[in-house]
Amino acid sequence: MTDNARARKLADRIQVVVAETLDRRIKDPRLGFVTITDARVTGDLREATVFYTVYGDDEERAASAAALESAKGVLRSEVGRQTGVRFTPTLAFVPDALPDNARTIEDLLDRARAKDAEVREVSTGKTYAAGADPYRKADDAEDAAAADGADADGDSTDGAAAE
């Protein structure tokens, strides 16, 4: 059984090595503005998944994915050289879904804000159907009981003593 801390450290190191190598050594014109966002290594340290984002449209994303696939061997050998592990993990590049998820959440929040503004606009100048505070309070219950001739305990207040 391997140490999860070791896998995390290796994943962090792989992320840095891949990012630096893409910046310095890979000169593929198809490679757009790529950001390495995360790397994860399996428990047996044999496979690494590298997550990336590409700034641009779908065409640039597809070109960058092809460039990463073609540079996979160079990147793996550089990872092996700089990490010094016995077995260099295989690299798999996966586009990170985080920006798409964030965009979806922002769209949902914008729709919720628009609905809130719509409700606020409709409710401007309106009053409550049962008054400002339709709930009875404890003081109101005692006043109502005193008006009916009984105190809050339900005993009669006409002065007759119970025997």
Secondary structure as UniProt FT lines:
FT   HELIX           4..24
FT   TURN            29..30
FT   STRAND          33..41
FT   TURN            43..44
FT   STRAND          47..55
FT   HELIX           58..70
FT   HELIX           72..83
FT   STRAND          90..95
FT   HELIX           98..123
FT   TURN            124..125
FT   TURN            129..130
FT   HELIX           138..148
FT   TURN            152..153
//
